C-alpha cells in the first residue's frame, strides 16, 4: 500500500460525503447565534437520550448541563471560538437519564453567505467509545438533504413489510401530526383509484425485473376528501444473494406544475430557480459541514484503491495522524505500511486487503493492526471498512474505511488480564488455605472425638447392663457422666458445626424429641453452674406440648448455649427461666430463655449473632468465652426452619425467644433387632475402646468379634478367615483409609462382605471417596452403640 499524491488537497464528492457521514458515531449538533439547538442527529439521540423533536430550540449548554474541564470555563471557550473560529477539548455532560458523560467535543463557527458568524457546529464523542459508522447515520443525512431539496423520503423493509416515512414526506401530504402513525399504516389508501394499478405494475416490474421505479401518481393530501396532488414516486431496491428484494428506499417529489397553464408554469419556473439557488446554497452548507466534520473528527477517514494499493482520499495524512512531522513525512511517503506496520501484522494486513475484493456491498469488515508512531511506539488501529466503488465488471475497486486509535483500550485489556491472573493466583492461595483449615479441623476432630467415643460408648454399655446390674444412684451417676461427655463433645463440635454451616455441609437427623426430657437434661447440665453463681434456675413447660419432630442434639445445643449465656451474664442473686409453650395457630414451639442480667443496648443487638464477637471488650475480660454460642444458635435455628428474637435493655435483663416448627419430617427409628449367634465380625480399631473379651457389647449380643489394631493385621486376618462383616476405623496405623478398603475389595472372598467405615475426621468428600472404594456404610465417631447395632443387623439381614 502506498500513499497517493496530494491526498490532502482532494475535495470530497457529495456521494463520498454521504458515505462518510453515514458511518459516523459522533453526535452532530448545530446551534444558532444564541446557542439554541437547530439540528440534532441520530447519534446525538443515541448518546444523550433525547429525540430531536424535544430539544430543537433548547439552549444546548443548559440542556446538557455542560461543564468544561480541567480549568476552562464557558467564557474561555466562547472567547477562543470568536478569536480562532474553533475550540476542542473535554467536557462533562448529563444525559437524559441522568448519566454523567465524559465527552470529547470539537466546536466550529458557521458563517452565512456574507461571512457573518450565524451559529456553531459541535461534534461530540463519548471518550473511549470506539468509532463506528451505522446505516441510521446515512439515512439521517439523506433525509436532511432531502429536506433541503423539498422531497420526501420513504423506506420499505420488504422482508418484514414495514414502512417508514420522513417528516418532510408527511409535510408534503399535509397530514395532521396526530395521525402520522396512521399514515404509516395506510399509505396505499392515499393513491388515487385510477393510478393504483399503474403504480402496482411499476413496483412489480422493479422488484422482479430490476427496471427503474419512476411513476407519476395522484395522492390524497390534507383533510379535504377530494383534494389530490400529483407526485413523482422514485425508488431503488436492494436484493440479497438469492435475488430476493430485502429493502427499498425512495423519494416523493411534488409535480403539480405539470398540470399548470403556461403563465403559471413561467411563474413556477421563477420560483423553481429561486428554490434551486436556495438549495445550492444549502448544498454548499452541507459540503462545508462535511468538511468541518472531516477536520474535527479524531479518526482517520479514507478511501483506498485495492488494485493500486494506495489511498485515494484521506481526511488527514496518515503520517500526521501518527504524529510525524513534515520532514519525516517526506522520507516515508510511498512506503508507509511497509515501513511502519508491525512485523507480526504485515502478512495479516495483506491477507485482509486481498479478502476485501470478495466481500458483499452491505458487509462491514473489522480489522486491527499496529503501526509505529512518531514516538517509536506501537499504535493499535481499529478499522471498519466496506465497499465504496466497483468496476464495470463488478470487481471491488475502492473501499471506504474509518480507523480509530485503540492503543489505550488495548493497554487496558492487557492490564485487566494481568489483574485477572493475579486474582486467580490469590484465589488459588485462598483455596489452599481453606483446604489446610479443613484438614486442621478434621485432625482436631479425630484427636478429640476418639477418646470421647470410648467414654460415651462404655458408659452406654454400663447403663444397658452389659457389665452387671446397677443400683439407682449408679444409673444417675452414669447418666451424668454420659450427658457430660456428650456435652463436652457438643462443645468440641460447636466450632466444627459453625464451619459446616458456613460451608453448607451440616446435616440434621430428624426424629421424635421429648421436650420434657430435653429440658430436664439441659437443666441438669447447667444447674451446678447456676448454684455456684447463686442463681435461681426454673423451667416451665406448657402441658399441651405436642409430639415434636426435630434434631434433638441440635435443639439441646440451642438451649444449652442460650442457658449458659444467660447464666454467664446474670449477677449473683438473679434469675434464669426456661419457658416452653405451644402456639397452635402458628404450629410452632416457642422456647423462651429469660434472665435478670446486665442487658444489652438496642444498638448492639445486631452484633449478638456474629461469630467471635462480644459486644463489649470489657465484658470479654469479665465473662470469657469464644463468642461462638449465639452465632451458632442463630444459624441452627435458621437451618431448622425457625426464627430467633431478642428483647433487652441495659440493666433490665434479656429475653431470647426461639420459634421452631413442630412438624419436621420424622425419621422413624426401629428398636434394636435381636442378634444372631455365630456371625463373625472383624473389628479394626487402633484405640482401646473395643477390648477383645467375651463381654464386649458386640460379643454380648452374640457376635464373634475379632479385634485388630493396624491395617496390615486387618488385611491378613480378613484374608485368612473371611468375616461376615468388617467394621473399619479409617485412621489405622501402617495401612489405612481408602487404600485398605481397596486392598480388601481386591480379594474375591471379600468383595461382597459388608464393610462399615468409621472416622473421627470431618473432611469434605471423605464419604464419597470411601464409598467409591467399596465401603457399604460410613459413620462419624462417636457412634451410639444402638445405632451401630442397628446398622450391623440391617447389613446382615437380621
TIGUKOL-484609 format. One line per 5 residues: number of its first residue (from 0); their letters; for each residue y, x, z of C-alpha. Coordinates in steps of 0.2 Angstrom, whole numbers. Last residue first. Example, Ala and Ser with C-alpha at 12.3 -4.5 7.8 and 13.67 -1.06 7.14 Angstrom:
<rs>
1> SA> -5/68/36; -22/62/39
</rs>
This chain:
<rs>
797> XXXXX> -299/-156/304; -296/-151/286; -295/-133/290; -277/-132/284; -272/-148/294
792> XXXXX> -280/-141/310; -271/-124/308; -254/-134/306; -257/-145/321; -262/-130/332
787> XXXXX> -246/-120/326; -235/-135/330; -244/-138/347; -242/-119/351; -223/-120/349
782> XXXXX> -218/-106/337; -206/-93/342; -205/-87/328; -202/-94/311; -216/-102/301
777> XXXXX> -223/-100/283; -238/-108/275; -251/-105/262; -245/-87/259; -250/-81/241
772> XXXXX> -238/-68/235; -226/-81/229; -227/-90/245; -222/-74/254; -207/-71/242
767> XXXXX> -201/-89/243; -201/-88/262; -192/-71/263; -178/-78/251; -164/-77/264
762> XXXXX> -168/-66/279; -172/-73/297; -184/-62/304; -196/-67/318; -210/-70/306
757> XXXXX> -226/-79/305; -236/-81/288; -251/-93/289; -265/-89/277; -278/-102/271
752> XXXXX> -293/-93/263; -294/-96/244; -292/-78/238; -301/-70/252; -318/-68/245
747> XXXXX> -311/-64/228; -301/-49/236; -283/-47/228; -277/-61/240; -279/-49/255
742> XXXXX> -270/-35/246; -256/-47/240; -253/-53/258; -253/-35/265; -239/-30/252
737> XXXXX> -229/-46/256; -227/-41/274; -236/-27/282; -246/-11/281; -244/3/293
732> XXXXX> -237/-8/308; -236/-27/307; -220/-36/304; -226/-50/294; -237/-58/308
727> XXXXX> -252/-65/300; -263/-80/305; -278/-80/294; -291/-94/292; -309/-97/289
722> XXXXX> -312/-78/291; -320/-66/279; -331/-53/289; -329/-35/282; -315/-39/270
717> XXXXX> -305/-48/284; -308/-35/297; -303/-20/285; -287/-29/279; -282/-33/297
712> XXXXX> -285/-15/303; -274/-9/289; -260/-21/293; -259/-17/312; -264/-26/329
707> XXXXX> -280/-36/326; -286/-51/336; -302/-60/332; -302/-78/337; -317/-90/337
702> XXXXX> -310/-107/338; -315/-120/351; -298/-126/358; -299/-114/372; -301/-99/360
697> XXXXX> -284/-105/352; -276/-106/369; -283/-89/374; -297/-91/387; -310/-81/378
692> XXXXX> -300/-65/378; -291/-55/364; -273/-57/371; -260/-66/360; -243/-62/366
687> XXXXX> -247/-43/366; -237/-40/351; -243/-31/335; -250/-48/328; -265/-51/316
682> XXXXX> -275/-66/321; -291/-69/311; -298/-86/314; -316/-91/313; -322/-109/315
677> XXXXX> -336/-111/327; -330/-126/337; -320/-140/328; -303/-144/336; -297/-162/340
672> XXXXX> -280/-165/332; -264/-163/341; -255/-180/340; -245/-184/325; -227/-180/322
667> XXXXX> -217/-193/312; -201/-185/304; -188/-198/306; -174/-201/293; -158/-202/303
662> XXXXX> -154/-219/310; -145/-216/326; -129/-209/318; -118/-197/329; -102/-199/337
657> XXXXX> -96/-184/348; -82/-187/360; -74/-172/369; -62/-176/384; -51/-163/391
652> XXXXX> -42/-160/408; -25/-166/414; -16/-149/417; -12/-147/399; -16/-162/389
647> XXXXX> -32/-167/380; -41/-179/369; -54/-171/357; -64/-180/343; -80/-175/335
642> XXXXX> -89/-183/320; -106/-186/314; -118/-184/299; -129/-171/307; -121/-157/297
637> XXXXX> -104/-162/304; -110/-162/321; -118/-145/319; -102/-138/311; -91/-144/326
632> XXXXX> -104/-138/339; -105/-121/331; -86/-119/332; -86/-126/349; -98/-113/355
627> XXXXX> -93/-97/345; -79/-91/356; -90/-76/362; -86/-79/380; -75/-73/395
622> XXXXX> -65/-85/406; -51/-75/414; -50/-62/401; -52/-74/387; -40/-86/395
617> XXXXX> -26/-73/394; -29/-72/375; -25/-90/374; -33/-102/361; -50/-94/362
612> XXXXX> -56/-89/344; -72/-81/339; -76/-95/326; -63/-109/323; -67/-125/332
607> XXXXX> -53/-125/345; -39/-119/334; -34/-137/329; -32/-141/347; -18/-128/350
602> XXXXX> -3/-139/345; -9/-153/357; -9/-141/372; -27/-140/380; -32/-145/397
597> XXXXX> -35/-134/413; -50/-144/420; -53/-162/425; -68/-163/413; -75/-176/401
592> XXXXX> -90/-174/389; -93/-190/379; -109/-193/369; -107/-208/357; -122/-215/348
587> XXXXX> -118/-223/332; -124/-240/324; -105/-243/321; -106/-261/327; -120/-256/339
582> XXXXX> -110/-243/348; -122/-236/361; -115/-225/375; -119/-208/383; -107/-202/397
577> XXXXX> -108/-183/403; -95/-180/417; -88/-164/424; -77/-165/440; -66/-153/449
572> XXXXX> -67/-145/466; -67/-127/459; -57/-126/443; -63/-133/426; -63/-121/411
567> XXXXX> -80/-114/412; -88/-131/417; -81/-140/402; -87/-126/390; -104/-126/398
562> XXXXX> -105/-145/396; -99/-144/377; -111/-130/373; -125/-138/382; -122/-155/373
557> XXXXX> -121/-148/355; -136/-136/358; -146/-150/365; -142/-161/350; -148/-146/339
552> XXXXX> -164/-145/348; -167/-163/347; -164/-165/328; -161/-183/325; -170/-200/326
547> XXXXX> -164/-211/341; -173/-226/348; -160/-237/355; -148/-235/370; -145/-252/379
542> XXXXX> -145/-245/397; -130/-234/393; -132/-217/402; -120/-209/414; -122/-191/420
537> XXXXX> -113/-183/434; -108/-165/438; -96/-162/453; -90/-144/453; -91/-131/467
532> XXXXX> -92/-116/454; -109/-111/460; -115/-130/460; -109/-131/442; -118/-116/437
527> XXXXX> -134/-122/445; -132/-139/437; -131/-132/419; -149/-131/414; -154/-146/425
522> XXXXX> -141/-157/417; -146/-152/399; -164/-157/403; -159/-174/411; -148/-177/395
517> XXXXX> -162/-174/383; -175/-184/394; -163/-199/394; -159/-197/375; -177/-196/370
512> XXXXX> -177/-190/353; -188/-196/338; -189/-183/325; -178/-174/312; -181/-155/310
507> XXXXX> -165/-148/303; -162/-134/291; -148/-121/291; -145/-111/274; -128/-117/269
502> XXXXX> -120/-100/270; -108/-105/284; -121/-115/292; -133/-100/292; -120/-89/300
497> XXXXX> -117/-101/313; -136/-103/316; -138/-84/318; -124/-83/330; -131/-98/340
492> XXXXX> -148/-91/338; -148/-80/354; -140/-94/364; -154/-105/358; -167/-92/363
487> XXXXX> -160/-91/380; -160/-110/381; -179/-110/376; -182/-97/389; -173/-107/402
482> XXXXX> -182/-123/397; -198/-114/399; -195/-106/415; -188/-122/422; -203/-132/416
477> XXXXX> -214/-118/424; -206/-120/440; -207/-139/440; -226/-138/435; -228/-126/449
472> XXXXX> -220/-138/461; -231/-152/455; -248/-142/458; -256/-133/443; -274/-134/437
467> XXXXX> -281/-119/428; -277/-107/414; -277/-119/399; -268/-132/410; -256/-138/397
462> XXXXX> -242/-131/408; -250/-114/408; -251/-114/389; -233/-119/387; -228/-105/398
457> XXXXX> -238/-93/388; -230/-98/372; -212/-98/379; -214/-81/386; -223/-73/372
452> XXXXX> -211/-80/359; -197/-74/369; -204/-57/367; -203/-59/348; -187/-68/347
447> XXXXX> -176/-54/352; -182/-40/341; -185/-51/326; -168/-60/327; -159/-43/328
442> XXXXX> -169/-37/313; -164/-53/303; -146/-52/309; -145/-34/303; -153/-38/287
437> XXXXX> -141/-52/284; -126/-40/288; -133/-27/276; -134/-40/262; -116/-46/266
432> XXXXX> -110/-28/265; -119/-26/248; -111/-41/241; -94/-35/247; -97/-19/238
427> XXXXX> -102/-28/222; -87/-39/224; -76/-23/225; -84/-16/210; -81/-33/200
422> XXXXX> -63/-33/206; -60/-15/200; -68/-20/183; -57/-36/182; -42/-26/186
417> XXXXX> -46/-13/172; -49/-28/160; -32/-36/165; -23/-19/162; -31/-18/145
412> XXXXX> -25/-36/141; -8/-32/147; -7/-17/136; -12/-28/121; 1/-40/126
407> XXXXX> 14/-27/127; 9/-20/110; 10/-37/102; 23/-33/89; 23/-48/76
402> XXXXX> 20/-48/58; 23/-63/47; 15/-64/30; 16/-71/12; 3/-65/-1
397> XXXXX> 6/-61/-19; -6/-60/-34; -21/-71/-29; -30/-74/-45; -29/-92/-53
392> XXXXX> -29/-87/-72; -10/-89/-73; -8/-78/-58; -7/-85/-40; 8/-84/-28
387> XXXXX> 10/-86/-9; -7/-86/-2; -8/-84/17; -5/-71/30; -3/-71/49
382> XXXXX> -1/-53/56; -2/-46/74; 4/-28/74; 0/-16/88; 12/-1/90
377> XXXXX> 4/16/93; 16/29/100; 24/43/91; 42/37/97; 46/32/79
372> XXXXX> 31/20/78; 13/24/73; 5/8/66; -10/-1/73; -20/-16/67
367> XXXXX> -22/-35/69; -27/-48/57; -25/-67/55; -29/-77/39; -20/-94/36
362> XXXXX> -30/-105/24; -21/-118/13; -22/-108/-3; -40/-103/-2; -45/-85/1
357> XXXXX> -53/-73/-12; -39/-60/-15; -36/-59/4; -53/-50/6; -47/-34/-3
352> XXXXX> -32/-34/9; -43/-35/24; -55/-22/18; -41/-10/16; -35/-14/33
347> XXXXX> -52/-12/41; -54/5/32; -37/12/39; -39/4/56; -48/18/66
342> XXXXX> -37/31/58; -22/22/65; -10/17/51; 6/28/49; 4/40/34
337> XXXXX> -7/29/23; 2/13/28; 19/20/24; 16/31/9; 29/26/-3
332> XXXXX> 44/29/8; 39/41/22; 52/55/19; 66/43/15; 63/33/31
327> XXXXX> 63/48/42; 80/52/36; 86/34/38; 80/32/56; 63/26/61
322> XXXXX> 61/12/75; 45/3/69; 55/-12/61; 66/1/53; 50/8/45
317> XXXXX> 45/-9/39; 62/-12/32; 70/-29/35; 67/-47/29; 54/-40/17
312> XXXXX> 51/-44/-1; 39/-37/-14; 29/-25/-3; 17/-14/-12; -1/-13/-16
307> XXXXX> 1/-16/-34; -13/-28/-36; -11/-36/-19; 8/-39/-20; 15/-42/-3
302> XXXXX> 28/-54/3; 36/-50/20; 43/-56/37; 43/-43/51; 47/-52/67
297> XXXXX> 62/-51/79; 70/-66/70; 89/-65/68; 91/-57/51; 78/-68/42
292> XXXXX> 85/-83/52; 103/-79/45; 96/-78/28; 88/-95/29; 104/-102/36
287> XXXXX> 114/-95/22; 101/-102/10; 103/-119/18; 122/-118/18; 121/-114/-1
282> XXXXX> 111/-129/-3; 123/-139/7; 137/-133/-5; 126/-137/-20; 123/-154/-12
277> XXXXX> 142/-158/-11; 144/-152/-29; 130/-163/-34; 137/-178/-24; 153/-176/-33
272> XXXXX> 145/-175/-50; 135/-190/-45; 150/-200/-40; 158/-195/-57; 141/-201/-66
267> XXXXX> 142/-217/-56; 159/-221/-63; 153/-217/-80; 137/-228/-77; 148/-242/-71
262> XXXXX> 158/-242/-87; 142/-241/-97; 133/-255/-88; 121/-252/-73; 102/-254/-74
257> XXXXX> 98/-235/-75; 111/-233/-61; 99/-241/-49; 88/-225/-49; 86/-222/-30
252> XXXXX> 74/-207/-27; 58/-208/-16; 49/-192/-14; 31/-185/-12; 17/-178/-2
247> XXXXX> -2/-181/-4; -16/-176/7; -35/-174/5; -40/-178/-13; -58/-174/-17
242> XXXXX> -62/-160/-29; -76/-153/-20; -65/-138/-14; -52/-149/-7; -38/-158/-17
237> XXXXX> -19/-158/-13; -9/-172/-21; 9/-172/-28; 21/-186/-28; 35/-195/-37
232> XXXXX> 42/-213/-34; 58/-217/-44; 67/-232/-36; 75/-248/-42; 82/-259/-29
227> XXXXX> 77/-277/-23; 86/-290/-13; 77/-307/-14; 71/-308/5; 88/-302/12
222> XXXXX> 83/-291/27; 86/-274/19; 77/-267/4; 62/-274/-7; 56/-261/-19
217> XXXXX> 57/-260/-38; 46/-247/-47; 48/-232/-58; 33/-221/-58; 30/-202/-59
212> XXXXX> 13/-196/-52; 8/-181/-63; -10/-182/-70; -23/-175/-59; -37/-186/-67
207> XXXXX> -43/-195/-52; -29/-194/-40; -15/-194/-52; -23/-208/-63; -26/-218/-48
202> XXXXX> -8/-217/-42; -2/-221/-60; -13/-237/-61; -8/-243/-43; 11/-241/-48
197> XXXXX> 8/-251/-64; -2/-264/-54; 12/-267/-41; 27/-267/-53; 27/-286/-56
192> XXXXX> 24/-290/-38; 39/-280/-32; 33/-266/-20; 38/-269/-2; 21/-275/3
187> XXXXX> 14/-258/-1; 24/-250/13; 16/-262/27; 10/-251/41; 24/-238/40
182> XXXXX> 37/-251/39; 30/-260/54; 34/-244/64; 51/-244/57; 55/-262/63
177> XXXXX> 67/-258/77; 76/-246/66; 80/-260/53; 75/-256/35; 89/-251/23
172> XXXXX> 76/-245/11; 86/-229/8; 88/-227/27; 69/-228/29; 67/-215/16
167> XXXXX> 80/-204/25; 71/-206/42; 56/-198/34; 40/-208/31; 22/-205/37
162> XXXXX> 6/-214/30; -12/-213/37; -27/-217/26; -38/-204/36; -44/-194/21
157> XXXXX> -29/-198/11; -16/-192/23; 0/-198/14; 17/-190/16; 34/-198/12
152> XXXXX> 51/-190/9; 67/-200/5; 80/-193/-7; 99/-191/-4; 99/-172/-9
147> XXXXX> 104/-166/8; 91/-177/16; 78/-170/5; 83/-153/11; 80/-158/29
142> XXXXX> 64/-166/25; 58/-150/17; 63/-141/32; 53/-152/44; 38/-152/32
137> XXXXX> 39/-133/32; 39/-132/52; 25/-145/53; 14/-134/42; 15/-121/55
132> XXXXX> 20/-102/56; 16/-92/71; 25/-79/82; 16/-75/98; 24/-81/114
127> XXXXX> 28/-66/124; 46/-72/127; 49/-90/122; 59/-90/106; 76/-96/102
122> XXXXX> 87/-95/86; 104/-102/88; 116/-107/74; 134/-110/79; 148/-121/73
117> XXXXX> 163/-123/61; 170/-105/60; 183/-105/46; 178/-96/30; 186/-109/18
112> XXXXX> 169/-115/13; 164/-118/31; 158/-105/43; 143/-103/55; 143/-91/70
107> XXXXX> 127/-83/75; 116/-84/90; 100/-75/94; 90/-80/110; 74/-73/118
102> XXXXX> 70/-86/130; 62/-86/148; 58/-104/152; 59/-114/168; 48/-129/167
97> XXXXX> 57/-145/172; 48/-157/161; 62/-157/148; 63/-138/148; 75/-128/158
92> XXXXX> 82/-112/151; 84/-94/156; 92/-82/144; 88/-66/135; 99/-57/122
87> XXXXX> 107/-58/105; 125/-62/100; 133/-64/83; 150/-66/74; 157/-50/81
82> XXXXX> 173/-55/90; 171/-73/92; 152/-72/96; 155/-57/108; 168/-68/118
77> XXXXX> 157/-83/118; 143/-72/126; 154/-64/139; 162/-81/143; 144/-88/146
72> XXXXX> 139/-75/158; 130/-58/156; 123/-48/170; 104/-50/168; 105/-63/162
67> XXXXX> 112/-79/154; 108/-96/162; 106/-111/151; 105/-128/159; 95/-134/144
62> XXXXX> 106/-149/142; 122/-142/148; 121/-126/137; 117/-138/121; 131/-151/124
57> XXXXX> 122/-167/118; 127/-174/101; 109/-174/95; 98/-173/110; 88/-189/111
52> XXXXX> 85/-191/92; 79/-173/91; 64/-176/102; 65/-167/119; 50/-157/125
47> XXXXX> 59/-139/126; 46/-129/116; 39/-142/105; 55/-152/101; 63/-135/97
42> XXXXX> 49/-130/85; 52/-147/77; 70/-143/73; 86/-149/82; 102/-151/72
37> XXXXX> 120/-156/76; 119/-151/95; 137/-151/103; 144/-134/107; 162/-140/103
32> XXXXX> 163/-130/86; 147/-140/80; 130/-135/85; 114/-129/77; 97/-127/84
27> XXXXX> 81/-118/77; 67/-116/90; 56/-102/84; 38/-103/78; 42/-100/60
22> XXXXX> 29/-105/47; 38/-117/36; 54/-107/37; 46/-93/27; 38/-104/14
17> XXXXX> 54/-114/12; 64/-98/10; 52/-92/-3; 55/-108/-13; 73/-106/-11
12> XXXXX> 72/-88/-18; 75/-74/-6; 88/-61/-10; 82/-43/-13; 93/-29/-7
7> XXXXX> 82/-24/7; 67/-21/-4; 76/-8/-15; 60/0/-21; 44/-7/-16
2> XXX> 35/1/-2; 17/7/-4; 0/0/0
</rs>
